[in-house]
């Protein structure tokens, strides 16, 4: 490479293999000025640059997806959307984003299982992962999960808008900006203007979601209850599955979960299928295969 002496403007040829990222000292043969020459950093690959701003959002609830998508795009990120565990796996391997945000209660493959699988694959093991812990009872769990299954961090669903950007910045090594408090300005008093309350247009009137959405919500709540039992008691759950006594070992948790399920899910939706016990059975069947 060619460098120019800042004093006499002489052009000097320097062998790149002799340079280091910290810099190597050379003496100008004309004016004897010492130069500190650093090894040039390789330009970032366009593909790598794109991946550094790409985030996978995997959640079955459109409301949560929209909330995350709005927050991330406002902060300059590109998003990839998945609505179940299989889609999350496929898109993670294909897109290789720098971060995946996974709901633990994903359908088809639970989010914590997706996390475990991604962390052992060569192409995705360096991917950062944040799990969304969808606790069915926020007041019940006052402790951190026993394990986050190889994830780099976790966030409770009701704190997404408050904490997600801060958690992403932490994973990227960006320090939280210090807020400088300004002296309060003198308030300008204005004459209050009475506004007429806007009337809702017919299209703005809230209506009950279609039955299929109610069924999906019932299924998701059932998966959330099952995932919570596992998330906070992983070793105990796996031992109970090996000993074929899950129902007796977690009898009180299952009763509590069922009571909450029946409180939140209307009877006409519950009559469409036994989604609660179906979620437990599917979970146990999947875990038996992996143990």
N, C-alpha and C positions, 0 to 999 in steps of 0.2 A: 504494500500500500504506500501511497505518497502522502507525506505530511509537509506543511510549510512552517518554517521557523518564524515565530511571531515578531522577531526583532529585525532580522535582515531579509526576510521573505525568500530565503533559499529553499528550494524544493529538495526534500530528502526521501530516499527510498528506504522503507523499513519492512523487514520480513515479518509477516503476521504471526508466524509460528513462535517468534521471540516475544510476542506481546502477551500480557495477562490482563484479566478483567480489572485488576487493581491498578494497572499501569506499569510501564517499564521506562527507565530513564535513558535518554540518549543525548549526546553532545553534538551541537551543530559544528561541523568542521570549519565553517567560515568565521562565525563570530563567537564560538565557544559557549553559546547559551545552552543550558540544560533544558531538555524537553521531557515532559511526562506524557507518554503516549499510551492510551488504553486500547485494549482489544475491542474492536467494534462488535456490538451485540447484533445477533442475527435478526432480521426483520420478522415480526410475528406473521406466521402463516395465516392466510385469510380464513381458512377453515378453523384454526385454533382460536382466532380472534372472535369468530362468530359463536363458537361453543362457549366462550367465556361470558357471553351475555345471554345464553340460552338456558331456560329453566323449564323442566317438565312439571306440570301440575296434574296430579292423579287423584281424582275425587269423583264420587258418584252423585254428588249434590250440585246441580247447576248454580245454585245461589252462592256456594262456596267457591266454585270455579270462577264465576264472574267477579267476585270480591277479590280473589287473588290475582286474576288476570288484569283487573283495573289497577291494582296497587303496583304490580310488577312493570306493566307497560309504561306507567307514569314515571317510573324510575329507570327507564331506558333498557329494560330487558325484553327479549323475545320469548314467547311462551309456546310450549307444546302441550296439548291437552290430551288426557286419557281418562276414561270413565270407569275402567275396571283393571284388575291386576294383570291380566294377560296383555291388554293393550299397553299398560305401563311398562311391562317387560320388553315388548317388541319395540316400542318407540325409544326406550332408553338405549337399547342396543343399536338401533338404527341411527338415531340422532346424536347420541352421546353428549347430552347437555352437561354443563359443569355442575348442575344441581338438580335434584329431583325432590319434589315436595309430595309425600305420599300419605294418604289417609290410611290409618291402620285397619279400617273396616271396609276396604275395597271389596267389591264382589269378585267372584271367580277365583282370585288369589288374594289373600289378606295382604295389606300393605307391609306388615312386618316380615312376611315371607318373601315378598318382592325384594325388600331391602337385603335380606340375608343372601338371596340368590345373586343380586347385582354385585354385592361386595366380594363374591368369590370368583367372578368372571374377570378375565384379564383386561377386556376392553372397557369395563365399567367399574372396576374396583377402586379407582381414584375419584370417582364421581361423589360429590358431596350429597348427603341425603338428610332431609328433615322429615320426621314423622309427625303427622297430625294425630294427636291422641284424642279421640272423640269420646271422652268420658260421658257415660249415660247419666251420671249423677256427680256434678261438680263439687258438691258439698261432702261427698263420701271420701274421695281420695285426696288426702292432705299431704301425700308424699310423692316423690318422683317414682316413675316406673322402675321395677326391679332391673329391667334390661331394655335397651332400645335397639337390640338386634343388629348391632354394627352401624347404626345410623350415627351421624355426626351431631345431631341435636334433635330436639322434639319441641312441639308447640301445642298448647291446648287450643281446641277449635275456637273457643270464644275469645281468644286473645290474638287471633291472626292479624287483624288490622292494626293492633297496637304494637306487636313485636316482630312481625315477619321480616321487615326491611332491616331492622337492627340485627337480627340473627343472621341474615344473609351477609351483611357487612362484616360481621364477626368472622364468619367462615372464609370470607375473602381477605381478611386481614386489614379491613378498613376501620380505623379508630372512630369512635363516636365523636361527632363534632361537639365542641363546647359551646353552650348557649350563653351569650353575653347579655346580661340583663340591662335593658335600657330604662332610664328614668321615666316614670309615667308622665305622659303629656297632659296638659291641662285640658279637661273635657270641654268640647264645644256644645253648648246647650242649644238644641233646636226645638222648635215648636213641634210637638207630637202630631203625627198625621194618622187619623183613624182610617184603617183599611177594612174594606168589606171582606168578610171571609169568603174565599173562593168556593164556588159550588163544584162538586164533582161532576165531570162529564160522564155520560153513560158508560163509555169505554174504560173509565178510571175506577169504576165501582169494583171492589174486590169480590171475586167469586171463589167458591171452593175449587181446588184443583181437580182435574179429572181423576177417576177412580184408579187408573193405572199409576199415576203419580203417588196416590195414597198407598198403593200396594208397594211401590218402590221404597217409600219412606218407612213403611212397616218392616220391610226386609232389612233396610239399612239400620234401623234401631235394633233389630234382633242381632245383626252382625256386630254392632257396636257393643252390646251387652256381652256377647261371647268374647269379643276381642279384649274388653276390659278385664274380664276374669283371667284371661291368659296373660295380658300385658303386666298385670300386677302380681301374678303367681305362676310364672312360667315353669319352674322346676316342679312345683306341686301338681300342676296340670299334666305335665308329661309323665310323672310317676303314676298319676291316677289313670291315665290312658293305658300305660303299660300294665297296670294292675286291674284294668277293666272295672274301675269303681269311680269313674268321674262323677256320675249322678249322685252317689251317696256322699262323696267327699266334698262336693260343692252344692249340697242340697240347699243351704240357706241362701247362697248367692243366686242360685237359679230361681228360687221362690221370690227373692227380692226383685230380680230382673223381670220375672214374669208379671209381678204386680205393677211395676212401672210401665211395662209394655202394654198391659191392659188399660192402664190409666191414660196413656198417650195415644193409643191407636183405637179409633172408633170400632164398635162392635160389628157394624156392617162390613168393615174392611177385614176384620179378624175372621169373619165367616167365609171369606174368599179363600182362605188357606191357613194352615198351621205354620206360619212363617217363623215363629219363635223356635219351636222344636226342630223345624227343618234346618235352621241356621246352626243349632247345636250339633245335629246329626252330621251335616256337611263338614263342619269344623273337625269333629272327631274322626270322620272317615279320612279327611285329608292328612291329619296329624298322624294317624296310624300308619299311613303309607310312608311317611318321612322318618318315623322313629325306628 
